[in-house]
């Protein structure tokens, strides 16, 4: 049975409110991770009800935090490092994937948002084996990726001499699978800009272009404007389609979202 002293304390708390002095409680020094029913005290709650209140991260969900929880246990956002450099392709001489990672420097606390993704993958292709041998060129469809991939390509050759800068092929998109438009992974978002009827630019540059051949796999330079050519997106084997050659130019002049790269 509650004593007279308990009734007096409740009465004092009711009169003085959350700014009372002399009544123990609140979240000072009591911030707890996760859901912890032992992380409790007696004080005013955030809903202005006096009684048992909590200072764990779960109290925001159950709406029974102590009144001073936001001040005593402020949210601490997740802190991550910058992205690492892209790794090499997982396998040489074939369509593969590269990876980049980042790491957590500070875990989120007090109901802060969870950490973002710590790994990204993207399609790639290496043209040298692990022993440094040039890969044999395969015939087949054109393999394309985002033009951003070209920023990481090495421009000079192994002797430091500049390579031929390449050229641009323009195509009119004739067809594509639905796999292209429903992609929402970070490394495949560029595929959403592939659209039937649009003119797209695809850059052919070393090492996808062999210095002696002057072409990229599947670029269709020798085809006529009515011939259907096949392409496939690297990073999503289900995203593929057909296009027709428009012209070859020295540089790509399409909008950025409609500019791609042979790989």
Phi and psi in degrees as GROMACS dihedral restraints (atoms count N, CA, C in turn):
[ dihedral_restraints ]
;  ai    aj    ak    al  type     phi  dphi    fc
    3     4     5     6     1   -67.3    20    10
    4     5     6     7     1   142.0    20    10
    6     7     8     9     1   -85.6    20    10
    7     8     9    10     1   170.8    20    10
    9    10    11    12     1   -63.9    20    10
   10    11    12    13     1   -31.3    20    10
   12    13    14    15     1   -64.4    20    10
   13    14    15    16     1   -40.0    20    10
   15    16    17    18     1   -61.7    20    10
   16    17    18    19     1   -42.4    20    10
   18    19    20    21     1   -64.3    20    10
   19    20    21    22     1   -36.8    20    10
   21    22    23    24     1   -64.8    20    10
   22    23    24    25     1   -43.1    20    10
   24    25    26    27     1   -61.9    20    10
   25    26    27    28     1   -42.5    20    10
   27    28    29    30     1   -64.1    20    10
   28    29    30    31     1   -41.5    20    10
   30    31    32    33     1   -63.5    20    10
   31    32    33    34     1   -42.6    20    10
   33    34    35    36     1   -62.5    20    10
   34    35    36    37     1   -44.0    20    10
   36    37    38    39     1   -62.6    20    10
   37    38    39    40     1   -39.0    20    10
   39    40    41    42     1   -65.8    20    10
   40    41    42    43     1   -34.6    20    10
   42    43    44    45     1   -77.3    20    10
   43    44    45    46     1   -44.7    20    10
   45    46    47    48     1   -86.3    20    10
   46    47    48    49     1   -21.6    20    10
   48    49    50    51     1    73.6    20    10
   49    50    51    52     1  -163.2    20    10
   51    52    53    54     1   -70.0    20    10
   52    53    54    55     1    -3.1    20    10
   54    55    56    57     1  -104.0    20    10
   55    56    57    58     1    23.2    20    10
   57    58    59    60     1   -71.0    20    10
   58    59    60    61     1   159.9    20    10
   60    61    62    63     1  -124.5    20    10
   61    62    63    64     1   136.8    20    10
   63    64    65    66     1    99.0    20    10
   64    65    66    67     1   -11.0    20    10
   66    67    68    69     1  -102.7    20    10
   67    68    69    70     1   120.9    20    10
   69    70    71    72     1   -68.5    20    10
   70    71    72    73     1   149.6    20    10
   72    73    74    75     1   150.2    20    10
   73    74    75    76     1  -164.0    20    10
   75    76    77    78     1    81.9    20    10
   76    77    78    79     1   175.0    20    10
   78    79    80    81     1  -100.2    20    10
   79    80    81    82     1     5.9    20    10
   81    82    83    84     1   -57.8    20    10
   82    83    84    85     1   118.0    20    10
   84    85    86    87     1    73.9    20    10
   85    86    87    88     1    12.8    20    10
   87    88    89    90     1  -121.0    20    10
   88    89    90    91     1    12.7    20    10
   90    91    92    93     1   -66.3    20    10
   91    92    93    94     1   126.1    20    10
   93    94    95    96     1  -123.4    20    10
   94    95    96    97     1   149.3    20    10
   96    97    98    99     1   -84.9    20    10
   97    98    99   100     1   153.3    20    10
   99   100   101   102     1    64.9    20    10
  100   101   102   103     1  -152.5    20    10
  102   103   104   105     1  -105.1    20    10
  103   104   105   106     1   118.9    20    10
  105   106   107   108     1  -139.2    20    10
  106   107   108   109     1   105.2    20    10
  108   109   110   111     1   -71.0    20    10
  109   110   111   112     1   -13.3    20    10
  111   112   113   114     1   -84.8    20    10
  112   113   114   115     1   -10.5    20    10
  114   115   116   117     1   -86.7    20    10
  115   116   117   118     1    67.8    20    10
  117   118   119   120     1  -135.9    20    10
  118   119   120   121     1   163.2    20    10
  120   121   122   123     1  -156.4    20    10
  121   122   123   124     1   178.6    20    10
  123   124   125   126     1  -109.0    20    10
  124   125   126   127     1   117.7    20    10
  126   127   128   129     1  -171.2    20    10
  127   128   129   130     1  -174.9    20    10
  129   130   131   132     1   -72.5    20    10
  130   131   132   133     1   136.3    20    10
  132   133   134   135     1   -89.7    20    10
  133   134   135   136     1   170.4    20    10
  135   136   137   138     1   -67.6    20    10
  136   137   138   139     1   -19.5    20    10
  138   139   140   141     1   -90.5    20    10
  139   140   141   142     1    14.2    20    10
  141   142   143   144     1    67.2    20    10
  142   143   144   145     1    28.5    20    10
  144   145   146   147     1  -109.2    20    10
  145   146   147   148     1   131.9    20    10
  147   148   149   150     1   -88.7    20    10
  148   149   150   151     1   134.2    20    10
  150   151   152   153     1   159.4    20    10
  151   152   153   154     1  -153.0    20    10
  153   154   155   156     1   -69.6    20    10
  154   155   156   157     1   129.4    20    10
  156   157   158   159     1  -134.0    20    10
  157   158   159   160     1   164.5    20    10
  159   160   161   162     1  -125.6    20    10
  160   161   162   163     1   158.1    20    10
  162   163   164   165     1  -128.5    20    10
  163   164   165   166     1    23.9    20    10
  165   166   167   168     1   -95.2    20    10
  166   167   168   169     1   168.8    20    10
  168   169   170   171     1   -65.9    20    10
  169   170   171   172     1   -23.5    20    10
  171   172   173   174     1   -76.7    20    10
  172   173   174   175     1   -11.3    20    10
  174   175   176   177     1   -67.5    20    10
  175   176   177   178     1   -26.2    20    10
  177   178   179   180     1   -67.7    20    10
  178   179   180   181     1   -32.9    20    10
  180   181   182   183     1   -74.9    20    10
  181   182   183   184     1   -38.7    20    10
  183   184   185   186     1   -89.7    20    10
  184   185   186   187     1    -4.5    20    10
  186   187   188   189     1    58.8    20    10
  187   188   189   190     1    42.1    20    10
  189   190   191   192     1  -131.7    20    10
  190   191   192   193     1    33.0    20    10
  192   193   194   195     1   -71.1    20    10
  193   194   195   196     1   152.1    20    10
  195   196   197   198     1   -65.6    20    10
  196   197   198   199     1   153.5    20    10
  198   199   200   201     1   -57.1    20    10
  199   200   201   202     1   -30.4    20    10
  201   202   203   204     1   -96.9    20    10
  202   203   204   205     1    11.3    20    10
  204   205   206   207     1   -56.8    20    10
  205   206   207   208     1   -45.6    20    10
  207   208   209   210     1   -60.3    20    10
  208   209   210   211     1   -33.0    20    10
  210   211   212   213     1   -83.9    20    10
  211   212   213   214     1   -40.7    20    10
  213   214   215   216     1   -81.4    20    10
  214   215   216   217     1   -26.4    20    10
  216   217   218   219     1  -128.1    20    10
  217   218   219   220     1    61.4    20    10
  219   220   221   222     1   -65.1    20    10
  220   221   222   223     1   148.7    20    10
  222   223   224   225     1   -63.8    20    10
  223   224   225   226     1   134.5    20    10
  225   226   227   228     1  -114.9    20    10
  226   227   228   229     1   113.7    20    10
  228   229   230   231     1   -67.5    20    10
  229   230   231   232     1   154.5    20    10
  231   232   233   234     1   -67.9    20    10
  232   233   234   235     1   137.7    20    10
  234   235   236   237     1  -118.9    20    10
  235   236   237   238     1   126.0    20    10
  237   238   239   240     1  -121.1    20    10
  238   239   240   241     1   159.3    20    10
  240   241   242   243     1   -75.7    20    10
  241   242   243   244     1   171.2    20    10
  243   244   245   246     1   -68.0    20    10
  244   245   246   247     1   160.8    20    10
  246   247   248   249     1   -63.2    20    10
  247   248   249   250     1   142.8    20    10
  249   250   251   252     1   -72.2    20    10
  250   251   252   253     1   171.6    20    10
  252   253   254   255     1   -67.3    20    10
  253   254   255   256     1   154.9    20    10
  255   256   257   258     1   -64.2    20    10
  256   257   258   259     1   140.5    20    10
  258   259   260   261     1   -73.7    20    10
  259   260   261   262     1   170.8    20    10
  261   262   263   264     1   -72.3    20    10
  262   263   264   265     1   170.6    20    10
  264   265   266   267     1   -64.2    20    10
  265   266   267   268     1   144.0    20    10
  267   268   269   270     1   -63.6    20    10
  268   269   270   271     1   -33.9    20    10
  270   271   272   273     1  -137.2    20    10
  271   272   273   274     1   136.5    20    10
  273   274   275   276     1   -81.8    20    10
  274   275   276   277     1   160.6    20    10
  276   277   278   279     1    63.3    20    10
  277   278   279   280     1    20.6    20    10
  279   280   281   282     1  -161.3    20    10
  280   281   282   283     1   162.2    20    10
  282   283   284   285     1   -61.4    20    10
  283   284   285   286     1   132.0    20    10
  285   286   287   288     1  -148.4    20    10
  286   287   288   289     1  -159.9    20    10
  288   289   290   291     1  -135.9    20    10
  289   290   291   292     1   149.0    20    10
  291   292   293   294     1  -116.9    20    10
  292   293   294   295     1   161.0    20    10
  294   295   296   297     1  -135.0    20    10
  295   296   297   298     1   145.7    20    10
  297   298   299   300     1  -134.4    20    10
  298   299   300   301     1   152.1    20    10
  300   301   302   303     1  -136.4    20    10
  301   302   303   304     1   162.0    20    10
  303   304   305   306     1  -141.7    20    10
  304   305   306   307     1   165.1    20    10
  306   307   308   309     1  -127.3    20    10
  307   308   309   310     1   157.7    20    10
  309   310   311   312     1   -82.6    20    10
  310   311   312   313     1   126.5    20    10
  312   313   314   315     1   -97.7    20    10
  313   314   315   316     1   -29.4    20    10
  315   316   317   318     1  -145.3    20    10
  316   317   318   319     1   122.7    20    10
  318   319   320   321     1   -70.4    20    10
  319   320   321   322     1   147.9    20    10
  321   322   323   324     1   -68.3    20    10
  322   323   324   325     1   147.3    20    10
  324   325   326   327     1  -137.1    20    10
  325   326   327   328     1   157.8    20    10
  327   328   329   330     1    55.9    20    10
  328   329   330   331     1    52.4    20    10
  330   331   332   333     1    68.6    20    10
  331   332   333   334     1    20.3    20    10
  333   334   335   336     1   -69.9    20    10
  334   335   336   337     1   163.4    20    10
  336   337   338   339     1   -61.5    20    10
  337   338   339   340     1   147.4    20    10
  339   340   341   342     1   -65.5    20    10
  340   341   342   343     1   162.9    20    10
  342   343   344   345     1   -66.5    20    10
  343   344   345   346     1   149.0    20    10
  345   346   347   348     1   -73.5    20    10
  346   347   348   349     1   177.0    20    10
  348   349   350   351     1   -57.7    20    10
  349   350   351   352     1   140.8    20    10
  351   352   353   354     1  -104.5    20    10
  352   353   354   355     1     1.2    20    10
  354   355   356   357     1  -146.5    20    10
  355   356   357   358     1   140.2    20    10
  357   358   359   360     1  -127.5    20    10
  358   359   360   361     1   146.0    20    10
  360   361   362   363     1  -124.4    20    10
  361   362   363   364     1   151.7    20    10
  363   364   365   366     1  -148.5    20    10
  364   365   366   367     1   152.9    20    10
  366   367   368   369     1   -71.3    20    10
  367   368   369   370     1   151.5    20    10
  369   370   371   372     1  -160.8    20    10
  370   371   372   373     1   173.0    20    10
  372   373   374   375     1  -154.6    20    10
  373   374   375   376     1   128.2    20    10
  375   376   377   378     1   -99.2    20    10
  376   377   378   379     1   143.6    20    10
  378   379   380   381     1  -107.7    20    10
  379   380   381   382     1    14.0    20    10
  381   382   383   384     1  -131.6    20    10
  382   383   384   385     1   142.5    20    10
  384   385   386   387     1   -74.4    20    10
  385   386   387   388     1   175.3    20    10
  387   388   389   390     1   -64.4    20    10
  388   389   390   391     1   -17.4    20    10
  390   391   392   393     1   -98.0    20    10
  391   392   393   394     1     8.3    20    10
  393   394   395   396     1    84.5    20    10
  394   395   396   397     1     8.5    20    10
  396   397   398   399     1   -84.5    20    10
  397   398   399   400     1   141.7    20    10
  399   400   401   402     1   -68.2    20    10
  400   401   402   403     1   132.9    20    10
  402   403   404   405     1   -71.4    20    10
  403   404   405   406     1   146.9    20    10
  405   406   407   408     1   -73.1    20    10
  406   407   408   409     1   130.9    20    10
  408   409   410   411     1   -70.0    20    10
  409   410   411   412     1   131.9    20    10
  411   412   413   414     1  -101.8    20    10
  412   413   414   415     1   145.9    20    10
  414   415   416   417     1   -86.8    20    10
  415   416   417   418     1   157.7    20    10
  417   418   419   420     1   145.8    20    10
  418   419   420   421     1  -162.2    20    10
  420   421   422   423     1   -69.5    20    10
  421   422   423   424     1   161.6    20    10
  423   424   425   426     1   -75.0    20    10
  424   425   426   427     1   135.3    20    10
  426   427   428   429     1  -103.0    20    10
  427   428   429   430     1   126.0    20    10
  429   430   431   432     1  -124.9    20    10
  430   431   432   433     1   157.7    20    10
  432   433   434   435     1  -147.9    20    10
  433   434   435   436     1   179.3    20    10
  435   436   437   438     1   -64.0    20    10
  436   437   438   439     1   147.7    20    10
  438   439   440   441     1   -65.5    20    10
  439   440   441   442     1   -20.7    20    10
  441   442   443   444     1   -60.6    20    10
  442   443   444   445     1   -27.3    20    10
  444   445   446   447     1   -61.2    20    10
  445   446   447   448     1   -29.5    20    10
  447   448   449   450     1   -65.6    20    10
  448   449   450   451     1   -21.7    20    10
  450   451   452   453     1   -66.5    20    10
  451   452   453   454     1   -25.6    20    10
  453   454   455   456     1   -93.3    20    10
  454   455   456   457     1    -0.1    20    10
  456   457   458   459     1   -78.2    20    10
  457   458   459   460     1   144.7    20    10
  459   460   461   462     1   -75.9    20    10
  460   461   462   463     1   127.2    20    10
  462   463   464   465     1   -84.8    20    10
  463   464   465   466     1   -47.3    20    10
  465   466   467   468     1   -78.7    20    10
  466   467   468   469     1   162.6    20    10
  468   469   470   471     1   -82.5    20    10
  469   470   471   472     1  -173.1    20    10
  471   472   473   474     1   -67.2    20    10
  472   473   474   475     1   -15.4    20    10
  474   475   476   477     1   -97.7    20    10
  475   476   477   478     1     3.8    20    10
  477   478   479   480     1    87.5    20    10
  478   479   480   481     1    -1.2    20    10
  480   481   482   483     1   -81.6    20    10
  481   482   483   484     1   142.4    20    10
  483   484   485   486     1   -65.6    20    10
  484   485   486   487     1   142.1    20    10
  486   487   488   489     1   -88.3    20    10
  487   488   489   490     1   160.9    20    10
  489   490   491   492     1   -57.4    20    10
  490   491   492   493     1   126.9    20    10
  492   493   494   495     1   -67.9    20    10
  493   494   495   496     1   -13.2    20    10
  495   496   497   498     1    98.4    20    10
  496   497   498   499     1  -164.6    20    10
  498   499   500   501     1  -153.7    20    10
  499   500   501   502     1   179.8    20    10
  501   502   503   504     1  -124.5    20    10
  502   503   504   505     1   139.5    20    10
  504   505   506   507     1  -113.8    20    10
  505   506   507   508     1   132.1    20    10
  507   508   509   510     1  -103.6    20    10
  508   509   510   511     1   138.7    20    10
  510   511   512   513     1  -135.0    20    10
  511   512   513   514     1   153.3    20    10
  513   514   515   516     1  -101.5    20    10
  514   515   516   517     1   121.8    20    10
  516   517   518   519     1   -70.6    20    10
  517   518   519   520     1   123.5    20    10
  519   520   521   522     1  -100.0    20    10
  520   521   522   523     1   -40.9    20    10
  522   523   524   525     1  -155.9    20    10
  523   524   525   526     1   157.7    20    10
  525   526   527   528     1  -159.3    20    10
  526   527   528   529     1   157.0    20    10
  528   529   530   531     1   -80.5    20    10
  529   530   531   532     1   161.4    20    10
  531   532   533   534     1   -69.6    20    10
  532   533   534   535     1   -16.7    20    10
  534   535   536   537     1   -61.3    20    10
  535   536   537   538     1   -23.4    20    10
  537   538   539   540     1   -72.7    20    10
  538   539   540   541     1   -39.6    20    10
  540   541   542   543     1   -85.6    20    10
  541   542   543   544     1   -15.2    20    10
  543   544   545   546     1   -98.8    20    10
  544   545   546   547     1     0.4    20    10
  546   547   548   549     1   -71.0    20    10
  547   548   549   550     1   134.5    20    10
  549   550   551   552     1  -136.5    20    10
  550   551   552   553     1    12.6    20    10
  552   553   554   555     1   -74.1    20    10
  553   554   555   556     1   148.7    20    10
  555   556   557   558     1   -52.7    20    10
  556   557   558   559     1   -41.0    20    10
  558   559   560   561     1   -83.6    20    10
  559   560   561   562     1     0.3    20    10
  561   562   563   564     1  -121.7    20    10
  562   563   564   565     1     5.2    20    10
  564   565   566   567     1   -59.9    20    10
  565   566   567   568     1   -30.4    20    10
  567   568   569   570     1   -60.9    20    10
  568   569   570   571     1   -24.4    20    10
  570   571   572   573     1   -67.8    20    10
  571   572   573   574     1   -21.9    20    10
  573   574   575   576     1   -66.1    20    10
  574   575   576   577     1   -17.1    20    10
  576   577   578   579     1   -90.7    20    10
  577   578   579   580     1     1.5    20    10
  579   580   581   582     1   -79.4    20    10
  580   581   582   583     1   121.2    20    10
  582   583   584   585     1  -138.0    20    10
  583   584   585   586     1   141.5    20    10
  585   586   587   588     1   -63.6    20    10
  586   587   588   589     1   138.9    20    10
  588   589   590   591     1    88.3    20    10
  589   590   591   592     1   -12.3    20    10
  591   592   593   594     1   -84.8    20    10
  592   593   594   595     1   152.0    20    10
  594   595   596   597     1   -91.2    20    10
  595   596   597   598     1   128.6    20    10
  597   598   599   600     1  -121.3    20    10
  598   599   600   601     1   153.6    20    10
  600   601   602   603     1  -112.4    20    10
  601   602   603   604     1   136.4    20    10
  603   604   605   606     1  -129.9    20    10
  604   605   606   607     1   121.1    20    10
  606   607   608   609     1   -87.4    20    10
  607   608   609   610     1   134.7    20    10
  609   610   611   612     1  -108.5    20    10
  610   611   612   613     1   114.9    20    10
  612   613   614   615     1  -142.7    20    10
  613   614   615   616     1   158.7    20    10
  615   616   617   618     1   -60.5    20    10
  616   617   618   619     1   149.4    20    10
  618   619   620   621     1   -88.0    20    10
  619   620   621   622     1    -1.9    20    10
  621   622   623   624     1   -62.4    20    10
  622   623   624   625     1   -31.9    20    10
  624   625   626   627     1   -94.0    20    10
  625   626   627   628     1   123.2    20    10
  627   628   629   630     1   -76.9    20    10
  628   629   630   631     1   133.7    20    10
  630   631   632   633     1   -57.6    20    10
  631   632   633   634     1   -29.1    20    10
  633   634   635   636     1   -89.5    20    10
  634   635   636   637     1   -26.7    20    10
  636   637   638   639     1   -89.5    20    10
  637   638   639   640     1   -28.9    20    10
  639   640   641   642     1    65.8    20    10
  640   641   642   643     1    28.8    20    10
  642   643   644   645     1  -150.9    20    10
  643   644   645   646     1   165.4    20    10
  645   646   647   648     1  -115.9    20    10
  646   647   648   649     1   153.3    20    10
  648   649   650   651     1   -56.4    20    10
  649   650   651   652     1   127.0    20    10
  651   652   653   654     1    75.5    20    10
  652   653   654   655     1    12.6    20    10
  654   655   656   657     1   -73.5    20    10
  655   656   657   658     1   -16.2    20    10
  657   658   659   660     1    66.1    20    10
  658   659   660   661     1    30.6    20    10
  660   661   662   663     1   -58.4    20    10
  661   662   663   664     1   -34.1    20    10
  663   664   665   666     1   -87.9    20    10
  664   665   666   667     1    -2.6    20    10
  666   667   668   669     1   -81.5    20    10
  667   668   669   670     1   161.8    20    10
  669   670   671   672     1   -90.9    20    10
  670   671   672   673     1   172.6    20    10
  672   673   674   675     1   -71.5    20    10
  673   674   675   676     1    -9.8    20    10
  675   676   677   678     1  -102.8    20    10
  676   677   678   679     1    -4.4    20    10
  678   679   680   681     1   -82.1    20    10
  679   680   681   682     1   130.9    20    10
  681   682   683   684     1   -78.4    20    10
  682   683   684   685     1   125.8    20    10
  684   685   686   687     1  -111.7    20    10
  685   686   687   688     1   149.9    20    10
  687   688   689   690     1  -105.3    20    10
  688   689   690   691     1   143.6    20    10
  690   691   692   693     1  -136.6    20    10
  691   692   693   694     1   161.3    20    10
  693   694   695   696     1  -146.6    20    10
  694   695   696   697     1   138.1    20    10
  696   697   698   699     1   -81.3    20    10
  697   698   699   700     1   133.8    20    10
  699   700   701   702     1   -83.2    20    10
  700   701   702   703     1   129.6    20    10
  702   703   704   705     1   109.6    20    10
  703   704   705   706     1   -12.0    20    10
  705   706   707   708     1  -156.1    20    10
  706   707   708   709     1    95.3    20    10
  708   709   710   711     1   -63.7    20    10
  709   710   711   712     1   -17.9    20    10
  711   712   713   714     1   -80.2    20    10
  712   713   714   715     1   -13.6    20    10
  714   715   716   717     1   -92.5    20    10
  715   716   717   718     1   106.0    20    10
  717   718   719   720     1  -151.9    20    10
  718   719   720   721     1   170.2    20    10
  720   721   722   723     1   178.5    20    10
  721   722   723   724     1  -161.1    20    10
  723   724   725   726     1  -130.7    20    10
  724   725   726   727     1   155.6    20    10
  726   727   728   729     1  -150.0    20    10
  727   728   729   730     1   169.0    20    10
  729   730   731   732     1  -120.5    20    10
  730   731   732   733     1   141.4    20    10
  732   733   734   735     1   -67.2    20    10
  733   734   735   736     1   136.1    20    10
  735   736   737   738     1  -102.6    20    10
  736   737   738   739     1   -58.2    20    10
  738   739   740   741     1  -167.7    20    10
  739   740   741   742     1   164.9    20    10
  741   742   743   744     1  -106.4    20    10
  742   743   744   745     1   133.6    20    10
  744   745   746   747     1  -131.1    20    10
  745   746   747   748     1   165.3    20    10
  747   748   749   750     1   -71.5    20    10
  748   749   750   751     1   -34.9    20    10
  750   751   752   753     1  -134.1    20    10
  751   752   753   754     1   157.7    20    10
  753   754   755   756     1   -88.4    20    10
  754   755   756   757     1   129.1    20    10
  756   757   758   759     1  -117.1    20    10
  757   758   759   760     1     7.9    20    10
  759   760   761   762     1   -72.2    20    10
  760   761   762   763     1   158.5    20    10
  762   763   764   765     1   -55.0    20    10
  763   764   765   766     1   153.8    20    10
  765   766   767   768     1   -54.4    20    10
  766   767   768   769     1   -42.5    20    10
  768   769   770   771     1   -71.0    20    10
  769   770   771   772     1   -14.6    20    10
  771   772   773   774     1  -110.5    20    10
  772   773   774   775     1    22.5    20    10
  774   775   776   777     1  -115.5    20    10
  775   776   777   778     1   128.4    20    10
  777   778   779   780     1  -131.9    20    10
  778   779   780   781     1  -172.6    20    10
  780   781   782   783     1  -142.4    20    10
  781   782   783   784     1   133.6    20    10
  783   784   785   786     1   -69.9    20    10
  784   785   786   787     1   143.6    20    10
